[in-house]
Amino acid sequence: MCTRSLPAASLPPRRRGGGAGSMWAAAPLLLLLPVLWRLWRRGAAPLEPAGRAVLITGCDSGFGHLLALRLHRLGFTVFAGCLCPGGEGARRLQREAAAGAGRLRVLRLDVTRARDVLAAKELVLSHLPERGFWGLVNNAGISTFGETGWLSMEKYEKFADVNLLGSIRTTLAFLPLLRKYKGRIVFMSSIIAYFSLGNGIYSMTKAAIEKFCDALRLEMKKFGVRVSDVTSSCCMKLPAISNIIWNELSEEEKAVYNKEYVQERANFFNSILSEGSTNGNEVVDAMVDALTSPAPKARYMVAKLKEKALVFVCALFPTVVMDSVLSYALSKVKLA
């Protein structure tokens, strides 16, 4: 069998710049993109807060409380959701509201109750400023520590309802308004979403909310809604948690663990927390940037270099490497 060669004129033209060479040629440009992005973010004009409404959950204390005060002073109309409207944190916000021409409203908001969420939506709708509903900050959350078998099923359900389903419940209620006004959604997460050191119940809810945030961010782009996740290492100590955990243990668990071990684990957990970032204003700065920047980040990581390194190891190295690091840390507490 013989073959015939095609004349040169009928051969398809050779593609230029293909293959691995072109990929490597584009690499310097790809490396420059983050730098150009940061320069553009710095040069772009920030958002004008006046006439825009923001709802924040979990404003009784902590980041939610600080953020409500900050946004009010910046000129936003703030709806501050509090679990206990008669508590000290809510009263402080109400004192701030007295000098704010009605731009700060404190409302009862338990994110585990659908009727509270719907009532909050009705209040927002009846008091919308001229530029509409701009932002939802899902900040409400609870935390504890304890090994897997120490915690009851009821506690797992409660944590999932507050930390995960509460954020989803509130987001779904306000999504039509956010799409209408092309607003912002901010979720509060933790570096504990990447690894666990005796608080798997908290880790699982934060890991789940990050995945919900990732899915929502991609889906909302077509509507002009920006979604951000603020990942923080800032935590509060839990001084009396060992006694609470011990009293809640089943008899089967008490037969395996002793009270001294629980106390040592609590001390170890608090020592980890004490090494984290203690500047809550850095977290609030990130939340404000997510609400006001013309180009908000998808994820804000507010943590010390050592904590960021742990997240890096967890994301890029085989699981066995991270397990070895965490097992070494946990080995300092021995079970007698």
C-alpha angles and dihedrals in degrees: 000000000000129000128216122218118227118239114259093249092060096051115105113254116263114253113238127217096016130135131038093321093069091047092055090045090057093048096088090053091050090051090052094053096082090050093049090047092054092048091051091049091053094049098045119095116254122239122276106240098197113108096013124114127217128187118207124189123210099030098151090097144333125036095346092055093047092046093051090054093045096049092046091053090048090057104260123137101243129202105194113199113208129182090211110034089183095053128107094259093052091047090053090052090049090053088053090048092055090070096040106077092244096306094124120057124180115210137175109255125170103176091206091064117076092202091056090052093048091047089052090052091051091050091050092048092051093050104037114149121227096274094048134221111343110167148021119195114195099202105138113114146136132219141196138148136234142123117275098262094046095070126074125233089247089060092050089052092049093051092048091049095050104034100034114014092037091060092044092047092052094043094052091050094052099035095097091054092046092051091048094053097031090237139163135267121199125191125196114225138161139225084244084079087076100047140004131227104180097317105085091147090065094038094056094053093048093047089051094048090051090056091047088051091050093052093045093048092058094043095049097051092086089058095048092248114140120213123197136182120210108204112195140177094200110121141160125238119253102216102174099029095108093065092047092049093046093051091050096050118112118241089252091057093045088056089059101037129042128216092250091058092050090050092049091049090051091050090048092049092049091049089055090050092049090058092056126092112292098188105102091180090070089061091047089049089056092049091049091049090051089055100041109028117103086224109030119193120251090227131019114199111201105182144107121272093256091054092047088051090055090052089049092052091047093051100043109026128072115273091248090065094054091043089055092051094048094042089055091052093047092047089074088077111064129199108227 
